[in-house]
């Protein structure tokens, strides 16, 4: 069935039909001019700065429509460092011996992320993969572990990748037709939280902190429903963040720290989610 037929019959030609007709237009100086291209099929036009608002809308709409068509209603978001290797793997991102040693120590969280994704995906199967679907940033490290854990149990998972200056590709465990690429960080962040029923945060760097604090701010300000926000590795996070200090300084309110739960293992994290939703 033509996808447009789902929206109802119309006597007017569909855009895909006109696109095919336009491709068959005889080649003349007029038809070869950039001005003759259909506007929405003209890359040079669509990438102009004046079209930013349109591109923002398209990046919001494309994943939204595809996820809705798949019936995906809720997700478990997994944030964490791209640099964490699989246990036994190489600490490829290390620049010093100290970094290499610490990355190898923290590689245990790759396995915990993978197991956590398995647990979420096994529960997701009961809803035919409509609820608690794993979503990651689609990259290496913790993100790869998340998508890999879902794949271990035959479950779909989502990857929200983004174009970066250095060459990269999505990890091979993302479900191909649920793998998206973004230009705008802001729209990518929206897609992370729009369906989130839980957020699991593993040790990571600036990107992980950015996504973590974005989630905290939305919950703290009431712009997002309270959902479990679980930090894996209490010792790591207590060194990286001193929330008690912020509370003592009056820059957050007493009790704001309670938005966060800590877990060391996948089982502990899933237990937090199960108790929260009375699963």
C-alpha positions as a Markdown table, in Angstrom:
| # | Residue | x | y | z |
|---|---|---|---|---|
| 1 | Unk | 0.0 | 0.0 | 0.0 |
| 2 | Unk | 1.2 | 3.5 | -0.8 |
| 3 | Unk | 2.0 | 5.2 | 2.5 |
| 4 | Unk | -0.1 | 8.2 | 1.5 |
| 5 | Unk | -3.2 | 6.0 | 1.1 |
| 6 | Unk | -3.3 | 5.6 | 4.9 |
| 7 | Unk | -4.1 | 9.3 | 5.1 |
| 8 | Unk | -7.1 | 8.9 | 2.8 |
| 9 | Unk | -7.8 | 9.3 | -0.9 |
| 10 | Unk | -7.1 | 12.6 | -2.6 |
| 11 | Unk | -7.7 | 13.5 | -6.2 |
| 12 | Unk | -4.5 | 15.5 | -6.3 |
| 13 | Unk | -1.2 | 13.9 | -7.3 |
| 14 | Unk | 1.0 | 12.6 | -4.5 |
| 15 | Unk | 4.5 | 14.2 | -4.1 |
| 16 | Unk | 6.2 | 10.9 | -4.8 |
| 17 | Unk | 4.4 | 10.6 | -8.1 |
| 18 | Unk | 5.4 | 14.1 | -9.1 |
| 19 | Unk | 9.0 | 13.4 | -8.1 |
| 20 | Unk | 9.1 | 10.5 | -10.4 |
| 21 | Unk | 7.6 | 12.6 | -13.2 |
| 22 | Unk | 10.1 | 15.4 | -12.6 |
| 23 | Unk | 13.0 | 12.9 | -13.0 |
| 24 | Unk | 11.7 | 12.0 | -16.5 |
| 25 | Unk | 11.5 | 15.6 | -17.6 |
| 26 | Unk | 13.4 | 16.2 | -20.9 |
| 27 | Unk | 16.8 | 17.8 | -20.4 |
| 28 | Unk | 16.9 | 21.4 | -21.5 |
| 29 | Unk | 18.7 | 24.5 | -20.2 |
| 30 | Unk | 15.6 | 25.4 | -18.3 |
| 31 | Unk | 15.0 | 22.0 | -16.6 |
| 32 | Unk | 18.7 | 21.7 | -15.7 |
| 33 | Unk | 18.6 | 25.0 | -13.8 |
| 34 | Unk | 18.6 | 24.7 | -10.0 |
| 35 | Unk | 15.6 | 26.9 | -9.9 |
| 36 | Unk | 13.5 | 24.2 | -11.7 |
| 37 | Unk | 14.1 | 21.5 | -9.0 |
| 38 | Unk | 11.2 | 20.7 | -6.8 |
| 39 | Unk | 11.9 | 22.7 | -3.7 |
| 40 | Unk | 11.8 | 19.8 | -1.2 |
| 41 | Unk | 14.1 | 17.7 | -3.4 |
| 42 | Unk | 16.7 | 20.5 | -3.8 |
| 43 | Unk | 19.6 | 19.8 | -1.4 |
| 44 | Unk | 21.2 | 23.2 | -2.1 |
| 45 | Unk | 17.9 | 24.9 | -1.2 |
| 46 | Unk | 17.1 | 22.7 | 1.8 |
| 47 | Unk | 20.5 | 23.3 | 3.4 |
| 48 | Unk | 20.3 | 27.1 | 3.3 |
| 49 | Unk | 20.3 | 28.8 | 6.7 |
| 50 | Unk | 16.9 | 30.3 | 6.0 |
| 51 | Unk | 15.5 | 26.8 | 5.9 |
| 52 | Unk | 16.7 | 25.9 | 9.5 |
| 53 | Unk | 13.2 | 26.0 | 10.9 |
| 54 | Unk | 12.0 | 23.5 | 8.2 |
| 55 | Unk | 15.0 | 21.2 | 8.9 |
| 56 | Unk | 14.3 | 21.3 | 12.6 |
| 57 | Unk | 10.7 | 20.2 | 12.0 |
| 58 | Unk | 11.8 | 17.4 | 9.6 |
| 59 | Unk | 14.2 | 16.0 | 12.2 |
| 60 | Unk | 11.5 | 16.0 | 14.8 |
| 61 | Unk | 8.9 | 14.4 | 12.4 |
| 62 | Unk | 10.9 | 11.7 | 10.7 |
| 63 | Unk | 11.7 | 9.6 | 13.8 |
| 64 | Unk | 8.4 | 10.5 | 15.4 |
| 65 | Unk | 6.4 | 9.1 | 12.5 |
| 66 | Unk | 8.5 | 5.9 | 12.2 |
| 67 | Unk | 8.4 | 5.1 | 15.9 |
| 68 | Unk | 4.7 | 5.7 | 16.0 |
| 69 | Unk | 4.2 | 3.5 | 13.0 |
| 70 | Unk | 6.1 | 0.7 | 14.8 |
| 71 | Unk | 3.8 | 1.3 | 17.8 |
| 72 | Unk | 6.7 | 2.1 | 20.2 |
| 73 | Unk | 5.1 | 3.9 | 23.2 |
| 74 | Unk | 7.9 | 4.0 | 25.8 |
| 75 | Unk | 11.6 | 3.6 | 26.0 |
| 76 | Unk | 14.4 | 3.0 | 28.5 |
| 77 | Unk | 17.2 | 5.5 | 27.7 |
| 78 | Unk | 20.8 | 4.5 | 28.2 |
| 79 | Unk | 23.5 | 7.2 | 28.4 |
| 80 | Unk | 27.1 | 6.5 | 29.0 |
| 81 | Unk | 30.7 | 6.9 | 27.8 |
| 82 | Unk | 31.6 | 6.0 | 24.2 |
| 83 | Unk | 35.2 | 5.4 | 25.3 |
| 84 | Unk | 34.5 | 2.5 | 27.7 |
| 85 | Unk | 35.8 | -0.7 | 26.2 |
| 86 | Unk | 34.3 | -4.2 | 26.4 |
| 87 | Unk | 36.0 | -6.2 | 29.1 |
| 88 | Unk | 39.1 | -7.7 | 27.6 |
| 89 | Unk | 39.1 | -5.1 | 24.9 |
| 90 | Unk | 41.6 | -2.3 | 24.2 |
| 91 | Unk | 41.3 | 1.1 | 25.9 |
| 92 | Unk | 41.6 | 2.8 | 22.6 |
| 93 | Unk | 40.7 | 6.2 | 23.9 |
| 94 | Unk | 43.4 | 6.3 | 26.6 |
| 95 | Unk | 46.0 | 9.1 | 26.3 |
| 96 | Unk | 47.9 | 8.2 | 29.5 |
| 97 | Unk | 48.6 | 5.1 | 31.5 |
| 98 | Unk | 46.2 | 6.3 | 34.2 |
| 99 | Unk | 43.4 | 6.7 | 31.7 |
| 100 | Unk | 44.1 | 3.3 | 30.3 |
| 101 | Unk | 44.0 | 1.7 | 33.7 |
| 102 | Unk | 40.8 | 3.5 | 34.7 |
| 103 | Unk | 39.0 | 2.7 | 31.4 |
| 104 | Unk | 39.8 | -1.0 | 31.8 |
| 105 | Unk | 38.5 | -0.9 | 35.4 |
| 106 | Unk | 35.3 | 0.8 | 34.3 |
| 107 | Unk | 34.9 | -1.7 | 31.4 |
| 108 | Unk | 32.8 | -3.7 | 33.8 |
| 109 | Unk | 30.0 | -1.3 | 33.1 |
| 110 | Unk | 29.9 | -2.4 | 29.5 |
| 111 | Unk | 28.8 | -5.8 | 30.8 |
| 112 | Unk | 26.3 | -4.3 | 33.2 |
| 113 | Unk | 24.8 | -2.1 | 30.4 |
| 114 | Unk | 24.5 | -5.1 | 28.2 |
| 115 | Unk | 22.8 | -7.1 | 30.9 |
| 116 | Unk | 20.5 | -4.2 | 31.8 |
| 117 | Unk | 19.4 | -3.9 | 28.2 |
| 118 | Unk | 18.7 | -7.6 | 28.1 |
| 119 | Unk | 16.4 | -7.3 | 31.2 |
| 120 | Unk | 14.6 | -4.3 | 29.7 |
| 121 | Unk | 14.1 | -6.0 | 26.4 |
| 122 | Unk | 12.9 | -9.3 | 27.9 |
| 123 | Unk | 10.2 | -7.3 | 29.7 |
| 124 | Unk | 9.5 | -5.3 | 26.5 |
| 125 | Unk | 8.7 | -8.6 | 24.7 |
| 126 | Unk | 5.5 | -8.9 | 26.8 |
| 127 | Unk | 4.1 | -5.8 | 25.0 |
| 128 | Unk | 5.3 | -6.9 | 21.6 |
| 129 | Unk | 8.2 | -4.4 | 21.9 |
| 130 | Unk | 6.0 | -1.4 | 22.4 |
| 131 | Unk | 7.0 | -0.6 | 26.0 |
| 132 | Unk | 10.4 | -0.2 | 27.6 |
| 133 | Unk | 12.3 | -0.4 | 24.3 |
| 134 | Unk | 16.0 | 0.3 | 24.7 |
| 135 | Unk | 17.3 | 3.5 | 23.1 |
| 136 | Unk | 21.0 | 4.7 | 23.0 |
| 137 | Unk | 23.0 | 7.3 | 21.1 |
| 138 | Unk | 23.9 | 4.6 | 18.6 |
| 139 | Unk | 27.7 | 4.9 | 19.1 |
| 140 | Unk | 30.4 | 2.7 | 20.7 |
| 141 | Unk | 31.1 | 1.9 | 24.4 |
| 142 | Unk | 28.1 | 1.9 | 26.7 |
| 143 | Unk | 25.8 | 2.7 | 23.7 |
| 144 | Unk | 27.0 | -0.4 | 21.8 |
| 145 | Unk | 26.5 | -2.5 | 25.0 |
| 146 | Unk | 22.9 | -1.3 | 25.2 |
| 147 | Unk | 22.0 | -2.1 | 21.7 |
| 148 | Unk | 24.0 | -5.4 | 21.9 |
| 149 | Unk | 22.1 | -6.5 | 25.0 |
| 150 | Unk | 18.8 | -6.0 | 23.2 |
| 151 | Unk | 20.1 | -7.9 | 20.2 |
| 152 | Unk | 21.2 | -10.8 | 22.5 |
| 153 | Unk | 17.5 | -11.6 | 23.2 |
| 154 | Unk | 16.2 | -10.9 | 19.7 |
| 155 | Unk | 14.7 | -7.5 | 20.6 |
| 156 | Unk | 14.7 | -4.3 | 18.6 |
| 157 | Unk | 16.5 | -1.3 | 19.9 |
| 158 | Unk | 16.8 | 2.3 | 18.8 |
| 159 | Unk | 19.9 | 4.3 | 18.0 |
| 160 | Unk | 19.9 | 8.1 | 17.8 |
| 161 | Unk | 23.2 | 9.0 | 16.1 |
| 162 | Unk | 24.5 | 12.4 | 15.2 |
| 163 | Unk | 26.8 | 13.8 | 12.6 |
| 164 | Unk | 30.2 | 14.6 | 14.1 |
| 165 | Unk | 33.4 | 16.2 | 12.7 |
| 166 | Unk | 35.3 | 12.9 | 12.9 |
| 167 | Unk | 34.2 | 9.9 | 10.8 |
| 168 | Unk | 31.9 | 7.5 | 12.6 |
| 169 | Unk | 29.2 | 4.9 | 12.0 |
| 170 | Unk | 26.4 | 3.5 | 14.2 |
| 171 | Unk | 27.3 | 0.4 | 16.2 |
| 172 | Unk | 26.3 | -2.8 | 14.4 |
| 173 | Unk | 23.7 | -3.8 | 17.0 |
| 174 | Unk | 21.2 | -1.0 | 16.4 |
| 175 | Unk | 18.1 | -2.3 | 14.7 |
| 176 | Unk | 18.7 | -0.9 | 11.1 |
| 177 | Unk | 15.2 | 0.5 | 10.6 |
| 178 | Unk | 15.3 | 2.1 | 14.0 |
| 179 | Unk | 18.6 | 3.8 | 13.4 |
| 180 | Unk | 18.4 | 7.6 | 13.0 |
| 181 | Unk | 20.9 | 10.3 | 12.2 |
| 182 | Unk | 20.6 | 13.9 | 13.4 |
| 183 | Unk | 22.1 | 17.3 | 12.6 |
| 184 | Unk | 20.6 | 19.1 | 15.6 |
| 185 | Unk | 21.6 | 18.0 | 19.1 |
| 186 | Unk | 18.5 | 19.7 | 20.4 |
| 187 | Unk | 16.1 | 17.6 | 18.4 |
| 188 | Unk | 18.1 | 14.4 | 19.2 |
| 189 | Unk | 17.7 | 15.2 | 22.9 |
| 190 | Unk | 14.0 | 15.7 | 22.5 |
| 191 | Unk | 13.7 | 12.2 | 21.0 |
| 192 | Unk | 15.6 | 10.7 | 24.0 |
| 193 | Unk | 13.1 | 12.0 | 26.5 |
| 194 | Unk | 9.8 | 12.1 | 24.6 |
| 195 | Unk | 9.0 | 8.5 | 25.4 |
| 196 | Unk | 11.4 | 7.8 | 28.4 |
| 197 | Unk | 10.0 | 5.7 | 31.2 |
| 198 | Unk | 13.5 | 5.3 | 32.8 |
| 199 | Unk | 16.9 | 6.8 | 32.3 |
| 200 | Unk | 20.1 | 4.8 | 33.1 |
| 201 | Unk | 23.3 | 6.7 | 33.2 |
| 202 | Unk | 26.7 | 4.9 | 33.1 |
| 203 | Unk | 30.1 | 6.5 | 33.6 |
| 204 | Unk | 30.9 | 8.9 | 30.9 |
| 205 | Unk | 32.2 | 12.3 | 29.9 |
| 206 | Unk | 30.9 | 15.7 | 28.7 |
| 207 | Unk | 28.2 | 14.2 | 26.5 |
| 208 | Unk | 26.9 | 11.9 | 29.2 |
| 209 | Unk | 26.9 | 14.7 | 31.7 |
| 210 | Unk | 25.1 | 17.0 | 29.2 |
| 211 | Unk | 22.3 | 14.4 | 28.7 |
| 212 | Unk | 22.1 | 13.5 | 32.4 |
| 213 | Unk | 21.7 | 17.2 | 33.5 |
| 214 | Unk | 19.2 | 17.9 | 30.8 |
| 215 | Unk | 17.0 | 15.1 | 32.2 |
| 216 | Unk | 17.5 | 16.3 | 35.8 |
| 217 | Unk | 16.6 | 19.8 | 34.8 |
| 218 | Unk | 13.4 | 18.7 | 33.1 |
| 219 | Unk | 12.3 | 16.7 | 36.1 |
| 220 | Unk | 13.3 | 19.3 | 38.7 |
| 221 | Unk | 11.4 | 22.0 | 36.9 |
| 222 | Unk | 8.3 | 19.9 | 36.3 |
| 223 | Unk | 8.7 | 19.9 | 32.6 |
| 224 | Unk | 9.0 | 16.1 | 32.6 |
| 225 | Unk | 7.2 | 13.5 | 34.6 |
| 226 | Unk | 9.2 | 11.9 | 37.4 |
| 227 | Unk | 10.8 | 8.7 | 36.1 |
| 228 | Unk | 13.6 | 6.6 | 37.5 |
| 229 | Unk | 17.0 | 8.2 | 36.9 |
| 230 | Unk | 19.6 | 5.6 | 37.8 |
| 231 | Unk | 23.3 | 6.2 | 38.0 |
| 232 | Unk | 25.5 | 3.1 | 37.6 |
| 233 | Unk | 28.6 | 3.2 | 39.8 |
| 234 | Unk | 28.1 | 5.3 | 43.0 |
| 235 | Unk | 31.8 | 5.7 | 43.6 |
| 236 | Unk | 32.4 | 7.1 | 40.2 |
| 237 | Unk | 29.5 | 9.6 | 40.4 |
| 238 | Unk | 30.2 | 10.8 | 43.9 |
| 239 | Unk | 33.7 | 11.8 | 42.7 |
| 240 | Unk | 32.4 | 13.3 | 39.5 |
| 241 | Unk | 29.4 | 15.2 | 41.1 |
| 242 | Unk | 28.9 | 16.6 | 44.6 |
| 243 | Unk | 25.2 | 17.1 | 44.8 |
| 244 | Unk | 25.3 | 17.6 | 48.6 |
| 245 | Unk | 27.7 | 20.5 | 48.1 |
| 246 | Unk | 25.2 | 22.1 | 45.6 |
| 247 | Unk | 22.4 | 21.6 | 48.2 |
| 248 | Unk | 24.6 | 23.1 | 51.0 |
| 249 | Unk | 25.3 | 26.1 | 48.8 |
| 250 | Unk | 21.6 | 26.6 | 48.2 |
| 251 | Unk | 21.8 | 26.2 | 44.4 |
| 252 | Unk | 19.5 | 23.2 | 44.5 |
| 253 | Unk | 16.7 | 22.4 | 47.0 |
| 254 | Unk | 17.0 | 19.8 | 49.7 |
| 255 | Unk | 15.5 | 16.7 | 48.3 |
| 256 | Unk | 16.6 | 17.4 | 44.7 |
| 257 | Unk | 19.2 | 14.7 | 45.1 |
| 258 | Unk | 16.4 | 12.2 | 45.6 |
| 259 | Unk | 15.6 | 12.4 | 41.9 |
| 260 | Unk | 18.5 | 10.1 | 41.5 |
| 261 | Unk | 18.9 | 6.4 | 42.4 |
| 262 | Unk | 22.2 | 4.5 | 42.4 |
| 263 | Unk | 22.9 | 1.0 | 41.2 |
| 264 | Unk | 25.9 | -1.2 | 40.8 |
| 265 | Unk | 24.4 | -4.0 | 38.8 |
| 266 | Unk | 21.8 | -4.5 | 36.1 |
| 267 | Unk | 19.5 | -6.5 | 38.5 |
| 268 | Unk | 19.5 | -3.6 | 41.0 |
| 269 | Unk | 18.6 | -1.1 | 38.3 |
| 270 | Unk | 15.8 | -3.2 | 36.9 |
| 271 | Unk | 14.5 | -3.7 | 40.5 |
| 272 | Unk | 14.3 | 0.1 | 40.9 |
| 273 | Unk | 12.2 | 0.3 | 37.7 |
| 274 | Unk | 10.0 | -2.6 | 38.7 |
| 275 | Unk | 9.2 | -1.1 | 42.1 |
| 276 | Unk | 8.6 | 2.3 | 40.6 |
| 277 | Unk | 6.0 | 1.0 | 38.1 |
| 278 | Unk | 4.8 | -1.9 | 40.3 |
| 279 | Unk | 5.6 | -4.3 | 37.5 |
